[in-house]
C-alpha cells in the first residue's frame, strides 16, 4: 500500500491503461460504524477543491435584474421568475435541467418560489440552490462553485466523488484529496475511525488505496 496520498495517486495514474479520452480521477469512500438510516449521520458537504475539479461544472442561476446581468458572465444559464414558473409547469424539463446541472444558485428572495415550483424535483436529488444573499457577489459565488464537489453518502456506506482529471498531475490531485479527507473527518462523529478505506482511480483504471 502507498505511504502517502501522492504515492497512491501516482500509482493510480501510472497503472491506468492508455485511453483516447481525458479521464477523470475519483475517490471511493467506505464508511463504517455509522447508522446511515439516521439522516443526521449522513455525509452531505460541499467542498471547494484547491486545484479545481479538472472539468466543466454546469451552474444555473435563478436571479432578476442586475444580479441576473452579472450572472450571465459566468453561469451556464440564468433563469428569472417567469422561467421558474414555466419549469414548475413542465416536470420533464425540470428533471432534465436537474440532471444536466451540477449546482444551482438563487437569489434568496426567489428561494420560496423555487421550493414551491421545483422542490419536489431538486430536493430528492440534493440540488436545492445555494441562496445568494443581497451582499453576496454572484460572480464570486459561481466561480467558487466551479471548483466545488459534493460529498454525499445518502444511506450508502460507499460513495464516490470527483477529485480531478488525469492530466492535472499527482500534486494537484493529492492536494484535492487531502482537503476532502480533512472535511470528511471533521464531519464524521468519530473522525477517521468512521472511515473504513479510501481508494483513488481514474475512470477506467485500477483502484489504489489511499492512506488515511
Secondary structure by P-SEA (a helix, b strand, c coil): ccccaaaaaaaaaaaccccccbbbbbbbbbbccccccccccbbbbbbbbcccccbbbbbbbbbccaaaaaacccccccccaaaaaaaaacaaaaaaaaaaccbbbbcccaaaaaaaccaaaaaaaccccccccccccaaaaaaaaaaccccccccccbbbbbcccccccaaaaaaaaaaaaaaaaaacccccccccbbbbbcccbbbbbbcc
